[in-house]
Amino acid sequence: MSRTLLVTSALPYANGSIHLGHLVEHIQTDIWVRFQRMQGHTVHYFCADDTHGTPVMLAAKARGLTPEAMVELAHTEHEADLRGFSVDHDLYYSTHSPETEAMASDLYLKLKDQGLITLRAIEQFYDPVEAMFLPDRFIKGTCPRCRAPDQYGDNCEVCGASYSPTDLIDARSALSGSAPEKRLSEHHFLRLAACEDFLRQWTRSGTIPDEAANKLDEWFKTGLTDWDISRDAPYFGFEIPGAPGKFFYVWLDAPIGYIGTFRKLAKERGLDFDAGWRQDSTWELYHFIGKDILYFHALFWPALLHQTGMRTPTRLFVHGFLTVNGQKMSKSRGSFITARHYLDLLDPEYLRYYLAAKLNGSMEDIDLNLDDFCARVNSDLVGKYANLASRSAGFITKRFHGQLSDHLQEDQQALVETFRHAAPAIARAFDARDTGRAIREIMQLADLANQYVDQHKPWELARSEERHAELQQVCTTILELFRLLTLYLKPILPTITAKAEAFLAVDALHWNHVSHSLTGHSIQPYSHLVTRVDPEYVHRLVGMPGN
């Protein structure tokens, strides 16, 4: 049965470049979307830049730009980088849009009408030099628990303590270096505790992984507190209706950007916006996110949607962090790798394949080990996959004018059926985002195909005119196995697959093409699909601070 799916990746922040950590998520999402489309489902995949907040405003100021100009530059860069890795959004938009502003205002007013918004004065640090209230991350001082110096205003990186910025010892502004003043300001709060019964049920309904639900139990045990959804001017964001000088906190309007972006897409493509977002929607909604933003997506976001009469996500797909050679990405160590730096050195399909081989659908962290990266890509993509075509296609082109045999022997057909019978298991792995298991299944088949090549040695058959027909059948079998491997790898390797489809002279492969056959078919001359990874270029990825 055909389904309609709305799919998002988390929104990259507009004050920095796309890096390999972002790509874990966007590549994982893109693979899943491509697989679902190969199944015949309708998928609307959309994303946007997360544009608001003090960091963007200050980064723009440092560059002599307006925030609007800053986010426009970031958007152009982000979109190009993601496209460079074949991440195929239907729309890549911005949260700084009229659609998102209208939705944020509308949802806020609905919450207010239900008595879910409260106002109260809170004490905050104020920088008298910069004339602004300071976000937690722009305050530094000595940890009140362990006395570690130079810690941020929300938590200590030495002992792990969480605290209020006003608890810091010898606090100072990270902007001006001055001692901040404590001032009162009236803020707007969402009464999250009023949604607790719904959230307890929702987080245990299978919509998030059990390990994520267990983590959220800690918040329920301590009690859900009111969520501060406002910030004071100067602030780059949307002003709260009826509250001059007060702006929506970025984490209020950022997820609403999913809705605003789909509204833009719906208008452009003539889609039914309400069909996707009304509470009784039969469409499905999936968010791919990192575990660091679970709290916002599994508590604030569904509470906001539920209380305003909108549909909640079908599932949250939560992944872990990326390390490089076993260590957290670091600019000082030169292992903070941007998308653009990678694209300047290496084929993006290599990274798509390697990340897919590592991901298993869980919240576990994954590691980009550069030596393993070289070995796996060269062994699997070149040695096991592409070589099947290169070792057989030339004989068909030169000896049979590109014409494949019109039938296979019984044992050859049995081997092809073995490959076809693997389709359901591989499909289940893709659907569960366990691409590591999918690749293991595919490469086991590739091993069988290469064993067949080594056993039948087409290069030896080609020396005998008497074995002319046998050569054609053996090469046809090899290319049939290659076609099926290509079909299975298509969600992961869209560019290589497109080249293989052109070489095989077949239509764009869909999952139900598993049952198709190349017998009696004509192919085009073979040209290289993928080259070996040069370790020198791989190791240039790291060691240059600021990459």
C-alpha positions as CSV (number, residue, x, y, z in Angstrom):
1,M,0.0,0.0,0.0
2,S,1.4,3.4,-1.0
3,R,2.0,5.8,1.9
4,T,2.7,9.6,2.0
5,L,5.6,10.5,4.3
6,L,6.8,13.9,5.5
7,V,10.5,13.6,6.4
8,T,12.8,16.2,7.9
9,S,16.4,16.4,9.1
10,A,17.3,18.7,12.0
11,L,17.9,22.3,10.9
12,P,21.6,23.3,10.6
13,Y,22.4,26.5,12.5
14,A,23.2,29.5,10.3
15,N,26.3,30.7,12.1
16,G,28.6,28.0,10.8
17,S,29.5,25.6,8.0
18,I,28.1,22.2,7.3
19,H,30.5,19.6,8.8
20,L,30.7,15.8,8.9
21,G,28.6,15.7,12.0
22,H,25.7,17.3,10.1
23,L,26.3,14.9,7.2
24,V,25.7,11.8,9.4
25,E,22.1,12.9,9.8
26,H,21.5,14.3,6.4
27,I,23.0,11.3,4.6
28,Q,21.1,8.9,6.9
29,T,17.9,10.7,6.1
30,D,18.5,10.8,2.4
31,I,19.2,7.1,2.2
32,W,16.0,6.3,4.0
33,V,14.0,8.7,1.8
34,R,15.5,7.2,-1.4
35,F,14.7,3.7,-0.2
36,Q,11.1,4.7,0.6
37,R,10.7,6.2,-2.9
38,M,12.1,3.0,-4.5
39,Q,9.3,1.2,-2.6
40,G,6.7,3.4,-4.5
41,H,5.8,5.7,-1.5
42,T,5.3,9.4,-1.8
43,V,7.9,11.2,0.2
44,H,8.2,15.0,0.9
45,Y,11.7,15.6,2.2
46,F,12.3,19.1,3.4
47,C,14.7,21.0,5.7
48,A,15.7,24.6,6.5
49,D,18.4,26.7,8.1
50,D,17.9,27.5,11.7
51,T,18.5,31.2,11.6
52,H,17.5,33.0,14.8
53,G,19.2,33.8,18.1
54,T,22.0,35.8,19.6
55,P,24.9,33.8,18.1
56,V,23.7,34.6,14.6
57,M,23.2,38.2,15.5
58,L,26.7,38.6,17.0
59,A,28.4,36.6,14.2
60,A,26.8,38.9,11.7
61,K,27.9,42.0,13.6
62,A,31.5,40.7,13.8
63,R,31.5,40.3,10.0
64,G,29.9,43.7,9.4
65,L,26.7,42.2,8.0
66,T,23.1,42.4,8.9
67,P,21.7,39.2,10.3
68,E,19.5,38.8,7.2
69,A,22.6,39.0,4.9
70,M,24.4,36.6,7.2
71,V,21.7,33.9,7.0
72,E,21.4,34.4,3.2
73,L,25.1,33.7,2.8
74,A,24.9,30.6,5.1
75,H,21.9,29.3,3.2
76,T,23.7,29.5,-0.1
77,E,26.7,27.7,1.3
78,H,24.7,25.0,3.2
79,E,22.5,24.2,0.3
80,A,25.5,23.8,-2.1
81,D,27.3,21.6,0.4
82,L,24.4,19.3,1.1
83,R,23.7,19.0,-2.7
84,G,27.4,18.1,-3.1
85,F,26.7,14.9,-1.1
86,S,23.5,14.2,-3.2
87,V,21.2,15.0,-0.3
88,D,18.0,15.5,-2.3
89,H,15.6,17.8,-0.5
90,D,12.3,18.7,-2.1
91,L,12.9,22.1,-0.5
92,Y,15.7,23.5,1.6
93,Y,14.4,26.7,3.1
94,S,14.9,29.1,6.1
95,T,13.2,29.6,9.4
96,H,13.5,33.3,8.8
97,S,10.4,33.2,6.5
98,P,7.0,34.7,6.4
99,E,5.5,31.2,6.6
100,T,7.3,30.3,9.8
101,E,6.6,33.7,11.4
102,A,2.9,33.4,10.7
103,M,2.8,29.8,12.1
104,A,4.7,30.8,15.2
105,S,2.4,33.7,16.0
106,D,-0.7,31.6,15.3
107,L,0.4,28.7,17.5
108,Y,1.5,31.1,20.3
109,L,-1.9,32.8,20.4
110,K,-3.6,29.4,20.5
111,L,-1.5,28.5,23.5
112,K,-2.2,31.8,25.1
113,D,-6.0,31.4,24.6
114,Q,-5.8,28.1,26.5
115,G,-4.1,29.7,29.5
116,L,-0.9,27.9,28.8
117,I,1.3,31.0,28.6
118,T,2.3,32.7,31.8
119,L,4.3,35.9,32.4
120,R,6.7,36.5,35.3
121,A,9.8,38.5,36.0
122,I,13.1,36.6,36.1
123,E,16.6,37.8,37.2
124,Q,19.2,37.7,34.4
125,F,22.7,39.0,33.7
126,Y,22.9,42.2,31.7
127,D,25.9,43.5,29.9
128,P,26.0,47.3,30.4
129,V,28.6,47.7,27.7
130,E,26.8,45.9,25.0
131,A,23.4,47.0,26.4
132,M,21.8,43.5,26.2
133,F,20.8,40.6,28.3
134,L,23.2,37.7,28.0
135,P,22.4,34.2,26.9
136,D,23.9,31.5,29.2
137,R,26.7,30.7,26.7
138,F,27.8,34.3,26.6
139,I,28.6,34.4,30.3
140,K,31.8,32.9,31.8
141,G,33.1,32.5,35.3
142,T,34.2,30.1,38.0
143,C,32.1,26.9,38.6
144,P,30.3,27.2,41.9
145,R,30.8,23.5,42.6
146,C,34.3,22.6,41.6
147,R,35.8,26.1,41.3
148,A,37.1,25.4,37.8
149,P,37.8,28.7,36.0
150,D,36.5,29.9,32.6
151,Q,33.3,27.9,32.6
152,Y,30.1,28.7,30.6
153,G,27.0,30.1,32.3
154,D,24.9,26.9,32.1
155,N,27.2,24.0,32.9
156,C,30.7,23.1,33.9
157,E,32.8,21.2,31.4
158,V,35.1,19.9,34.2
159,C,32.7,18.5,36.7
160,G,29.5,18.4,34.7
161,A,27.5,20.5,37.1
162,S,24.4,22.4,35.8
163,Y,23.5,25.7,37.3
164,S,22.0,29.1,36.7
165,P,24.4,31.8,35.3
166,T,23.7,33.9,38.4
167,D,25.4,31.1,40.4
168,L,28.8,31.6,38.7
169,I,31.6,33.0,40.8
170,D,33.3,36.1,39.3
171,A,31.0,36.1,36.3
172,R,31.9,38.2,33.3
173,S,30.5,38.8,29.8
174,A,32.0,36.8,27.1
175,L,31.2,39.7,24.7
176,S,32.7,42.7,26.5
177,G,34.6,41.1,29.4
178,S,32.8,43.4,31.8
179,A,31.1,42.3,35.0
180,P,27.4,41.8,34.2
181,E,24.7,43.3,36.2
182,K,21.6,41.4,37.6
183,R,18.4,42.9,36.2
184,L,14.8,41.8,36.2
185,S,12.9,41.2,32.9
186,E,9.4,39.9,32.3
187,H,9.4,36.6,30.3
188,H,6.8,34.5,28.6
189,F,6.6,30.8,29.7
190,L,4.8,27.7,28.3
191,R,3.3,25.7,31.2
192,L,4.8,22.4,30.2
193,A,3.6,20.6,33.3
194,A,0.0,21.0,32.0
195,C,1.0,18.7,29.1
196,E,2.7,16.0,31.4
197,D,0.0,13.3,31.1
198,F,0.0,13.5,27.3
199,L,3.9,13.6,27.2
200,R,4.2,10.6,29.4
201,Q,1.9,8.6,27.1
202,W,3.4,9.9,23.9
203,T,7.0,9.2,24.9
204,R,6.1,5.6,25.7
205,S,4.0,5.0,22.6
206,G,6.8,3.8,20.3
207,T,7.4,7.2,18.8
208,I,10.9,7.5,20.2
209,P,13.5,4.8,21.0
210,D,13.2,3.1,24.4
211,E,16.7,4.4,25.3
212,A,15.5,7.9,24.6
213,A,12.3,7.4,26.6
214,N,14.3,6.2,29.5
215,K,16.4,9.3,29.4
216,L,13.3,11.5,29.4
217,D,12.0,9.7,32.5
218,E,14.7,11.7,34.4
219,W,12.8,14.9,33.5
220,F,9.4,13.5,34.6
221,K,10.9,12.4,37.9
222,T,12.2,15.9,38.7
223,G,9.0,17.5,37.4
224,L,8.4,19.4,34.2
225,T,9.1,23.1,34.7
226,D,7.7,26.0,32.7
227,W,9.6,26.6,29.5
228,D,10.9,30.1,28.9
229,I,9.9,30.9,25.3
230,S,10.9,34.6,25.1
231,R,14.1,36.7,24.8
232,D,14.7,40.4,25.1
233,A,15.7,42.9,22.5
234,P,18.2,43.2,20.9
235,Y,17.5,39.7,19.4
236,F,17.4,38.4,15.9
237,G,14.0,36.6,15.6
238,F,10.3,37.1,15.4
239,E,8.6,39.6,17.8
240,I,5.9,38.1,20.0
241,P,2.5,39.3,19.1
242,G,1.3,42.1,21.6
243,A,4.7,42.2,23.4
244,P,7.0,44.9,21.9
245,G,10.7,44.2,22.6
246,K,10.0,40.5,23.3
247,F,11.0,37.9,20.8
248,F,10.4,34.2,20.4
249,Y,13.3,32.1,21.8
250,V,14.9,30.3,18.8
251,W,13.9,26.9,20.1
252,L,10.2,28.0,19.9
253,D,10.2,29.0,16.3
254,A,12.9,26.6,14.9
255,P,10.8,23.4,14.9
256,I,7.8,25.5,13.7
257,G,10.1,26.0,10.8
258,Y,9.3,22.4,9.8
259,I,5.7,23.5,9.3
260,G,6.6,26.8,7.7
261,T,8.9,25.0,5.2
262,F,6.2,22.5,4.3
263,R,3.7,25.3,3.8
264,K,6.1,26.9,1.3
265,L,6.6,23.5,-0.4
266,A,2.9,22.9,-0.5
267,K,2.3,26.2,-2.2
268,E,5.0,25.6,-4.8
269,R,3.8,22.1,-5.7
270,G,0.0,22.4,-5.1
271,L,0.0,20.0,-2.2
272,D,-2.7,19.8,0.5
273,F,-1.0,21.5,3.5
274,D,-3.7,20.6,6.0
275,A,-3.6,16.9,5.0
276,G,-0.1,16.8,6.4
277,W,-0.6,18.7,9.7
278,R,-4.2,18.2,10.9
279,Q,-4.6,16.1,14.0
280,D,-6.3,13.2,12.2
281,S,-3.8,13.1,9.3
282,T,-3.2,9.8,7.6
283,W,0.1,11.0,6.4
284,E,3.2,10.1,8.4
285,L,5.7,12.5,9.9
286,Y,9.3,11.5,10.6
287,H,12.1,13.7,12.2
288,F,15.7,12.6,12.0
289,I,17.6,14.2,14.9
290,G,20.8,13.9,17.0
291,K,20.5,12.8,20.6
292,D,21.7,16.3,21.7
293,I,18.4,17.8,20.7
294,L,16.1,15.0,21.9
295,Y,14.7,17.1,24.8
296,F,13.4,19.8,22.5
297,H,11.9,17.4,20.0
298,A,10.4,14.9,22.4
299,L,8.9,17.2,25.0
300,F,8.5,20.9,23.9
301,W,7.7,20.1,20.2
302,P,4.9,17.4,20.7
303,A,3.5,19.4,23.6
304,L,3.2,22.5,21.4
305,L,1.6,20.5,18.6
306,H,-0.8,18.6,20.7
307,Q,-2.0,21.6,22.6
308,T,-2.7,23.6,19.4
309,G,-4.7,20.8,17.7
310,M,-2.0,19.7,15.2
311,R,-0.6,16.3,14.4
312,T,2.4,15.0,16.4
313,P,5.4,13.1,14.8
314,T,4.9,9.5,13.8
315,R,8.5,8.7,14.9
316,L,11.6,10.5,16.0
317,F,14.7,8.7,14.6
318,V,17.6,9.6,16.9
319,H,21.3,9.0,16.1
320,G,24.5,9.4,18.0
321,F,27.5,11.6,17.5
322,L,30.4,11.2,15.0
323,T,34.0,10.9,16.2
324,V,37.1,11.0,13.9
325,N,39.8,8.4,14.6
326,G,38.2,7.8,18.0
327,Q,38.2,11.4,19.1
328,K,35.6,14.1,19.3
329,M,35.9,16.5,16.3
330,S,38.1,19.3,17.3
331,K,39.3,22.5,15.4
332,S,42.5,22.6,17.5
333,R,43.4,19.0,16.5
334,G,42.4,19.6,12.9
335,S,39.7,16.9,13.0
336,F,36.8,19.3,12.6
337,I,36.1,18.5,8.9
338,T,33.7,20.7,7.0
339,A,31.7,19.4,4.1
340,R,33.4,21.7,1.7
341,H,36.9,20.6,2.8
342,Y,35.9,16.9,2.2
343,L,34.4,17.7,-1.2
344,D,37.6,19.5,-2.3
345,L,39.5,16.2,-1.7
346,L,37.3,13.1,-2.1
347,D,34.3,11.6,-3.8
348,P,31.2,12.2,-1.7
349,E,29.9,8.6,-2.5
350,Y,32.8,7.2,-0.4
351,L,31.5,9.0,2.7
352,R,27.9,8.0,2.0
353,Y,28.9,4.4,1.8
354,Y,31.2,4.4,4.9
355,L,28.6,6.2,7.1
356,A,25.9,3.8,5.9
357,A,28.2,0.9,6.8
358,K,28.5,2.3,10.4
359,L,24.9,3.3,11.1
360,N,22.5,0.8,12.7
361,G,19.4,2.8,13.6
362,S,20.4,3.3,17.2
363,M,21.6,6.2,19.3
364,E,25.2,4.8,19.4
365,D,28.0,7.1,18.4
366,I,29.9,6.1,15.3
367,D,33.6,6.6,14.4
368,L,35.2,7.7,11.1
369,N,38.4,5.8,11.2
370,L,40.4,7.0,8.2
371,D,42.4,3.8,7.7
372,D,39.3,1.7,7.9
373,F,37.6,4.2,5.5
374,C,40.2,3.6,2.8
375,A,40.2,-0.2,3.3
376,R,36.4,-0.5,3.3
377,V,35.8,1.7,0.2
378,N,38.6,0.1,-1.8
379,S,37.6,-3.5,-0.8
380,D,33.8,-3.2,-1.1
381,L,33.1,-0.6,-3.8
382,V,36.0,-1.2,-6.1
383,G,37.2,-4.8,-5.3
384,K,33.8,-6.4,-4.8
385,Y,31.2,-4.3,-6.6
386,A,32.6,-2.4,-9.6
387,N,35.1,-5.1,-10.6
388,L,32.2,-7.4,-11.4
389,A,31.2,-5.2,-14.3
390,S,34.7,-4.3,-15.4
391,R,35.7,-8.0,-15.5
392,S,32.8,-9.1,-17.7
393,A,31.4,-6.2,-19.7
394,G,34.3,-6.0,-22.1
395,F,33.7,-9.5,-23.4
396,I,30.0,-8.8,-24.1
397,T,30.9,-5.5,-25.9
398,K,33.8,-6.9,-28.0
399,R,32.6,-10.4,-28.8
400,F,28.8,-10.1,-28.8
401,H,28.2,-6.5,-29.9
402,G,26.8,-5.6,-26.4
403,Q,24.2,-8.3,-26.6
404,L,23.5,-10.5,-23.5
405,S,22.6,-14.1,-23.7
406,D,18.8,-14.8,-24.1
407,H,18.8,-17.5,-21.5
408,L,20.7,-18.8,-18.5
409,Q,21.6,-22.3,-17.4
410,E,19.7,-23.8,-14.4
411,D,22.6,-23.3,-12.0
412,Q,23.1,-19.7,-13.2
413,Q,19.4,-19.0,-12.7
414,A,19.5,-20.5,-9.2
415,L,22.3,-18.1,-8.3
416,V,20.3,-15.2,-9.6
417,E,17.3,-16.4,-7.5
418,T,19.5,-16.4,-4.4
419,F,20.2,-12.8,-5.0
420,R,16.6,-12.0,-5.5
421,H,15.5,-13.8,-2.4
422,A,17.7,-11.5,-0.3
423,A,15.6,-8.5,-1.2
424,P,13.1,-8.7,1.7
425,A,15.8,-8.9,4.4
426,I,17.8,-6.0,2.8
427,A,14.5,-4.0,2.6
428,R,13.8,-4.6,6.3
429,A,17.3,-3.4,7.2
430,F,16.9,-0.2,5.1
431,D,13.4,0.5,6.6
432,A,14.8,0.1,10.1
433,R,17.7,2.5,9.2
434,D,20.1,-0.4,10.0
435,T,22.1,0.3,6.9
436,G,25.1,-1.4,8.4
437,R,23.2,-4.7,8.3
438,A,21.9,-3.9,4.8
439,I,25.5,-3.5,3.6
440,R,26.7,-6.7,5.3
441,E,23.9,-8.6,3.4
442,I,24.8,-6.9,0.1
443,M,28.5,-7.6,0.4
444,Q,27.9,-11.2,1.3
445,L,26.1,-11.4,-2.1
446,A,29.0,-9.6,-3.7
447,D,31.3,-12.2,-2.3
448,L,29.2,-14.9,-3.9
449,A,29.3,-13.1,-7.2
450,N,33.0,-12.8,-7.1
451,Q,33.4,-16.5,-6.2
452,Y,31.3,-17.2,-9.4
453,V,33.7,-15.1,-11.5
454,D,36.8,-16.8,-10.0
455,Q,35.2,-20.3,-10.6
456,H,34.2,-19.7,-14.2
457,K,37.1,-17.4,-15.3
458,P,35.6,-15.6,-18.3
459,W,39.1,-14.5,-19.4
460,E,39.9,-18.2,-20.0
461,L,36.6,-19.0,-21.7
462,A,37.4,-16.1,-24.1
463,R,40.4,-18.0,-25.4
464,S,38.3,-20.8,-26.8
465,E,35.9,-20.4,-29.8
466,E,34.1,-23.6,-28.8
467,R,33.1,-22.0,-25.5
468,H,31.7,-18.9,-27.1
469,A,28.1,-19.4,-25.9
470,E,29.3,-20.4,-22.4
471,L,31.3,-17.1,-22.2
472,Q,28.2,-15.1,-23.1
473,Q,26.1,-16.9,-20.5
474,V,28.7,-16.5,-17.8
475,C,29.1,-12.8,-18.4
476,T,25.3,-12.3,-18.6
477,T,25.0,-14.0,-15.2
478,I,27.7,-11.8,-13.7
479,L,26.0,-8.7,-15.0
480,E,22.6,-9.8,-13.8
481,L,24.2,-10.2,-10.3
482,F,25.8,-6.8,-10.7
483,R,22.4,-5.3,-11.6
484,L,20.8,-6.7,-8.5
485,L,23.7,-5.4,-6.3
486,T,23.3,-2.0,-8.0
487,L,19.6,-2.0,-7.1
488,Y,20.3,-2.8,-3.5
489,L,23.0,-0.1,-3.2
490,K,21.0,2.6,-5.0
491,P,19.7,4.4,-1.9
492,I,23.3,4.7,-0.7
493,L,25.1,5.5,-3.9
494,P,22.9,7.6,-6.2
495,T,25.6,8.9,-8.5
496,I,27.4,5.6,-9.0
497,T,24.0,3.9,-9.6
498,A,23.1,6.4,-12.2
499,K,26.3,5.6,-14.1
500,A,25.6,1.8,-13.7
501,E,22.0,2.3,-15.0
502,A,23.3,4.1,-18.1
503,F,25.9,1.4,-18.7
504,L,23.3,-1.4,-18.3
505,A,20.9,0.7,-20.5
506,V,18.0,0.1,-18.0
507,D,15.4,2.5,-16.6
508,A,15.8,4.0,-13.2
509,L,15.8,1.1,-10.8
510,H,13.0,0.6,-8.4
511,W,12.7,-2.1,-5.7
512,N,10.1,-4.2,-7.7
513,H,12.7,-4.4,-10.5
514,V,14.3,-7.2,-8.5
515,S,12.2,-9.6,-10.6
516,H,13.3,-8.1,-13.9
517,S,15.9,-9.8,-16.1
518,L,18.8,-8.7,-18.4
519,T,18.6,-11.8,-20.6
520,G,18.3,-10.8,-24.2
521,H,19.2,-7.2,-23.4
522,S,21.8,-5.0,-24.9
523,I,24.3,-3.0,-22.8
524,Q,26.5,0.0,-23.4
525,P,30.3,0.0,-23.3
526,Y,31.6,0.0,-19.8
527,S,33.4,3.0,-18.3
528,H,34.8,3.2,-14.8
529,L,32.2,3.7,-12.1
530,V,34.4,4.4,-9.1
531,T,38.2,4.7,-8.5
532,R,40.3,3.6,-5.6
533,V,40.6,5.9,-2.6
534,D,44.1,7.5,-2.4
535,P,45.1,7.4,1.3
536,E,47.1,10.6,0.8
537,Y,43.9,12.6,0.1
538,V,42.1,10.9,3.0
539,H,44.8,11.9,5.5
540,R,44.7,15.4,4.2
541,L,41.2,15.7,5.7
542,V,42.8,16.1,9.2
543,G,45.7,17.9,10.7
544,M,44.8,21.4,9.5
545,P,43.2,23.4,12.3
546,G,40.0,25.1,11.3
547,N,39.0,22.6,8.5
